[in-house]
Amino acid sequence: MTTDFDVIVIGAGPGGETAASRLLSGGRRVAVVERELIGGECAYWACIPSKTLLRPPEARAEAGHAAGLSTPEQDWAAIRDYRDYMIRHLDDAAQITGYQNQGATVFKDSARIAGRDPWRVQIGDEHFTTEHVVLATGSEPARPPIDGLDDVPVWTNREATTLREIPDRVVMIGASAVGVELGQFLARMGANVTLVQRGPQVLDREDPRVGELVATQLGKDGIDIRLDCQATAARREGSDTIVELDDGTTVRTDVIVLGAGRRPRTSGLGLDSAGIETNQHGGLDIGEHCQVADGLWALGDLTGIALFTHVAQYQARVVADTILGRTRSADYTAIPRVVFAQPEIAAVGLTADQARQRGFDVVTTELDLTAVLARPWTYEQDPQGSLGLVADRAHRVLVGAWAVAPQAGEWIHEAALAIRARIPISTLLDGIAQFPTYSEAYLKALEQLDI
């Protein structure tokens, strides 16, 4: 049966873009549909602007710890201008032209599934047929149940990463990666930040020791951390916003910033017309090839597997290669997780508690990098840094690792590869690391393992 397209990709964030480009390279007739900006949340309101904003205060703090340097001044206008350059001034015209030059048909509109056998997609007021539909519509910020939240100034990641002026006071809801990164950035830019976390630790999906180390650093940055605490209500009082917490205290602020998680964006996709139901988390269940149904695929935040850009891009490669006849299965072992605070926070694999719950004979170790390595001392005065390892004693392999240290997001990948490939600890112990580097820490930590 002849169709209008071979593949229609709905959503052009990093995952949708990766799938579309790979399919175009494979000679498929591809339509790209994006209702906002091609590049998606990551390019304009998340990863790219946040990391761009984080770097200047990070470099400023690093300069203050390097021998013989004075602390430089911050120029907010210049930082903001470079941020705007990096997010293309919220203009995707060049991306549209780029895809058209690759042979794609680009629609800047909303799309919904209108039927199947073959798949029919409504884009704006038009209908098109296709052999495959790839859903890559991402996620949106979760809005916690706080009374009065609609009546006070509230930022999601979008307003926070495109801000024009630094507020004097901020209440950050949630101590996830978003809360830690934006909280530290705003504090270092002069804001008075209160971080409200309903759980017992910062970054509560990581090892408790990671949360402890990060909380200590955030405290040094002047951030007021409220653990085991939730905001219950918010109201205006003159020019102030009053946030009521469930411990009976209140906090005055200029703006509330939400960092309490995200939810899959499935509304309006017409899934019911194809007999597709969302799961209890609002996302789509997928198989090993990221397939929802015959000819229907989902990737990225929609799947709820791990809400990271790199996971969306990985799933996109799986989807595109499978459509192109090079069937491959997704393997989510050892996905790295990095929080771009200072120092960086990186982790991969299982925490010790998760490993025990899965029945592993767990052995752990923690290494103070400053006690055994030269690199921290050549990198900065009064250095800091820790590396933790989680191993399976029975099979003598790593199953988890974490690091809180400079550039940890770069060198965590050695652990990621070791865990994913199940490289024997004996092989890792026989490795040769460049001197002086932070990567040397793995050998020192492995030698400490009681295994």
Secondary structure, DSSP 8 states (H G I E B T S, - for coil): ---SEEEEEE--SHHHHHHHHHHHHTT--EEEE-SS-TTHHHHHHSHHHHHHHHHHHHHHHHHHHSTT-------HHHHHHHHHHHTGGG--HHHHHHHHHTT-EEE-S-EEEEETTTEEEEETTEEEEEEEEEE---EEE-----BTGGGS-EE-HHHHHT-SS--SEEEEE--SHHHHHHHHHHHHTT-EEEEE-SSSSSSTTS-HHHHHHHHHHHHHTT-EEE-S--EEEEEEETTEEEEEETTS-EEEESEEEE-S-EEE--TTS-GGGGT----TTSS----TTSEEETTEEE-GGGG-S---HHHHHHHHHHHHHHHTT-------TT--EEE-SSSEEEEEE--HHHHHHTT--EEEEEEEHHHH-SHHHHH-SS---EEEEEEETTTTEEEEEEEEETTHHHHTHHHHHHHHHT--HHHHHT----SS-GGGHHHHHHHH---
